[in-house]
Amino acid sequence: MKKKILPIPLILLVPIVMLVVVIVAGIYRFSLSDEEILAKFPSSQITYDPIVDTVFDLKTTNPWTIKVPETNAYAFINRVDNAKALAFGRYDSGVERGVITVDTKKLSTVIMGEASFFVAPMWVSNQGSGVFYYLGLFKFDQKRSRVVLVDQLLLGDRVQIQTLDVTPPADGQFTGAGFIGFTQHSSKQSFAEAPSEKVLMSFSFDTQSIGKE
């Protein structure tokens, strides 16, 4: 009995149909949030990041991610010191490695539109002697299910932060403001001494950036 030979156009159609099915399935998967998937498949187990849950009271499947300023490295925040209200994460860019620390006690939550943003001091320490302090603007990226660093404002090297006051935007607005108070080393001081020069810096922020006023 002779085998039936499929016409060439039909043979070519089979992989095309399979490719279309895979693309449609992929689009459908990424159009759903983790909560929707859990509702459709209640037996599925979704693991939420415990650090994000502790600090922000948010359910995310990915860790708190910070792009280290002035580098191409990223740090995943994976430790919390509840007694000191600090969160930590290590980074390694190959050339440079160190730790990013976020002061969660001074963290402020701001709602802009339908998105949640957060303002908090953070600092970067590496193999060198400097410890650079920033005021970070973070965002809860719902589509990627993670908290990310949007932008940062450099405060200085080895400063000591005293106060942080954040004024959220008015309803329907997308620009907030605030003041941060800290002490820095004067031109007459060495970095071995505690900083004594007082600074009160005003700043503003929106959904994409934070900067000095």
Secondary structure, DSSP 4 states (H G I P E B T S, - for coil): -PPPPPPHHHHHHHHHHHHHHHHHHHHHHHTS-HHHHHHH-TT---PPPHHHHHHH----SS-EEEEPTTSS-EEEE-EEETTTTEEEEEEE-SS-EEEEEEESTT-EEEEETTEEEEEEEEEEEESSS-EEEEEEEEEEETTTTEEEEEEEEEEEES-EEEEEEEEPPPTT---EEEEEEEEE--TT--TTSPP-EEEEEEEEE-SS-EEE-
